[in-house]
Amino acid sequence: MKLSVVIPAYNEEESISETLRSLYTTLKKYDIPHEIWVTNDNSKDNTLGVLQELQKEIPTLVFETNKGPNGFGYAVRYGLERFSGDCVAVFMADMSDDPEDLVKYYKTMLAENVDAVFGSRWIKGGKVIDYPAVKKIINRVANFIIKIVIGIKYNDTTNAFKLYKRETMEGLKPFLSPHFNLTVELPLKTIVRGYSYSVVPNSWTNRKYGVSKLKIKEMGSRYFFILVYCFVEKFFSRGDYMKK
């Protein structure tokens, strides 16, 4: 089963090399057939130049520049419309996600034949390193609200780092979110539409370089919109979007 790894990158020239080399080395070590699909989201720094150099040493690296519209959700969606694998993971360019966790996701999907694999940083075996205190409070409150509203036990919906089968991703279209709320849209649609999933512990490490692109104040209403949409779909769509 070929794995595609979609990575959105905006002004990540300082971290993208270490991220991609670590990812490629790990996937090669476990002999996992794969492609690394990077969306350069119209970066204003030298991200594109770094990717061009990396392609000479990483044979599985594919990248394109998203001319626009730009933004995290658009960049991820750009890759999700173009990947070639049998399954696809969303992975961050800032080294916050661990390639070894991706291998765990992949092996879990193969062993259990589930439609998706979600990580959780907040269950036994999961961990966070250098997580900002205010961000952690907001994260836990937001995930608690999502759990209550949708009626699920899963406690890390907002984390983008997840793995989906190609058929699952097709079943989640059309995508609605142009911003970071895509991270909530994909797993909630997966759950609401009846796709099977497993949850495994994963780790998260705060970025060493650059600044986070997530602006929490700007995202509140957008997360709320997706939450309301998925609530309405679950309880009022009469199963029209359920997995066939």
N, C-alpha and C positions, 0 to 999 in steps of 0.2 A: 504494500500500500504506500503510494507516494505521498509524502508530507510536503505541503507548502507552508511557508512561514511568511506572513504578511507583516511588514514593518513600516509604519509611517515615520518619516524623518523630516523634520523642519529645523534647520540650523543646528545640526547635530555633528558638525565636523570634529569636535573634540572626543565624542564618545562612540561614534558609529564604527570606527575601525576595531576597537576592542570588542564591541558587541558582536560584530559579524564574524571576526576571527574565532572568538570563543564558541559561537553558535555552530559554525561550520566544523570546527575541530571536534566538538561533542557529537554532532550528528554523524560525522564520518567514523568516529570511534565505535559507535554502535551499529554502523553499517546500515543506516536508515536512508532509503532513497528519498531525495528531497530537492526542493528548490527554495532559495531565500529570495523573497520578492519584496523589494524595497520601493516604496513610493517616496520620491523626493518631492516634498510638497512646496515646490517653488522656493527653496531655501535661499536666503540672502547671503549666506556665508559660503564656504568652500565645500559644503556637503557633496555636491555633484562631482567636484574634482576628486574628492576622497573615494567616492564610489567607483569612479572610472579607474583609479589605480587599484582598488581592491578587486575589481573584476579580473585583473590579470593573475591574481593568486587564488581566488575563490571561484572554481569552475561552475558552481551551482548558483552563483549570484546573478539575479536578474533585477534590473531597475528601470524605472521610467520617471520622468518629471511630470507631475500633475500641474498643468498650466492654469487650472482654475475651473470652478471655484475652489478655494483652498480652506483648510481647517482640518482638525484631527479626524472628524467623521468622514469628510470627503476623501481624505488621504487613505484611510482604511478601506472605504468603499471602492476606491480606485483599484486597489489590489484585489479585493474580494470579487470584482467583476472580471479579473484577468488571470488569476492563478490557474495552474495546470494540474494540481495534485488531486488525490482521492479524498484528502482531508486537509483542513486549513486551520492554522493557529494565528492569532493576533499576538504580536510580540513587540515589546517596546525597544526603541533604539538607544535608550539611556542607561542600559545595563541594570535596570531595576529587576528584570526577570532572569531566572536561572535556567540555562539550557538543559541542565540535568532534570529540572522539573518538566520541561517539554518532553524529554524522553519518557518520563514517568506517565505523562498524559497519553503519549502515543502507544506505549505498551498496554496501558489500561484499556484504551479503545480497542486494540486488537484482541486482548484477552476476554473482555466482557461484551464486545460487539455492540457498544452503545453508540447512540447518535451524536453524543457530545461528551466532553470531559471538562469539568470546571475545577479550578483550583480554589482553595480557601487558605488564607493566611491566618485564620482565626480559629482553626480546629487543631487538635493534637497533632503535632508534627509540623505545623505551619509556623512561620516566624516572620517578623519584620525587623529590619535593621535601620536605625536612624530615622524612624518615622516621625515627622513633625507632630507635636502634641495636639495642636488645634485641628490639624487635618485628620488625626486619628479620631478625635471626638466626633467631628462632622461625619466621618466615614461610618462609624458605628451607629450613629443616630439614623443616618440615611438608610443603611442596610436593615436596621430594625423596622423602620417604616415600610420598606419594600416587603419584608417578610410578612408583616401584619396585613397589609393591603392586598397582596396577591395570595396570601395563605400558603406560604412555602417554608421549609426548614432551612434552606440554603442561606448562608450568612455572609457571602462575599460577592454579591451580584455586580457591584460597581467596578470590580477589577477586570480590566480588559483582557488579561492573559488567559485565554480559553481555547479549546480545540473543538472543531466541528467537522463532521463528515460533509463531503460536497453536497450530497442530497439534502442534508439538514440545512445548509446555508441557502440552497435554492428555495427551500420551503419557507425561509424567513423573509424572502423578498415580497414586495418592494421595501427597500430600506427607507426609513423616515428621517433619521437623525443626521444632520450635517456636522454635529459637534461631538463633544465627549459623551453626550447622552447615548451615542451608539453603543457604548460599553454596557449600558443597561438594556437597551432595546434587544440586542442579540440573545442574551441568555433568557430574558423574560419571555420573548416570543418562543424560544425553544421549549420552555417549560409549559407555557400556556397552550401551545399547539400540540402537545402530547408526545414530543420527542423524548427518547430515553437519554439519561445522562448519569454519569458517576462523578463523585466529588473526591478529590485527593488533596492532601496538604501541599502547599507550595510556599516559597519564600519571596520576600520583596526587599530590595535594598535601595535606599535613597540615592539619587543620581550624584555622581562626583563632579560633573561638569555641566555648565549651562544652567538654565532656569526652567522650571516646570512650565508647560504650556497651559495647564489647567487653571482657569480662573473661576474659583468656586462661586463668587458672587454673581458672575454672569450665567452660571450653569443651573442655578436652583430651579428656575421656572421651566427650563428645558428638560431636566430630569423629571420634574413633576408632570409635564406633558406626556412623556413616554410612559410613566407609571399609570396615569389615568387611561391612556390609550390601551395598555395591556390589561388593565382592570376591566374596561368596557368590553374588550375582545373576549376575555375569559368568561364573563358572566352574561353577555348579551348577544354574542355573534352566532349563537345556536350551532357552534361547531363547524362553521363554514371554512375555517382556516386550519382545522386539525390535520395532523399527519394522516395521509391517505394510506 
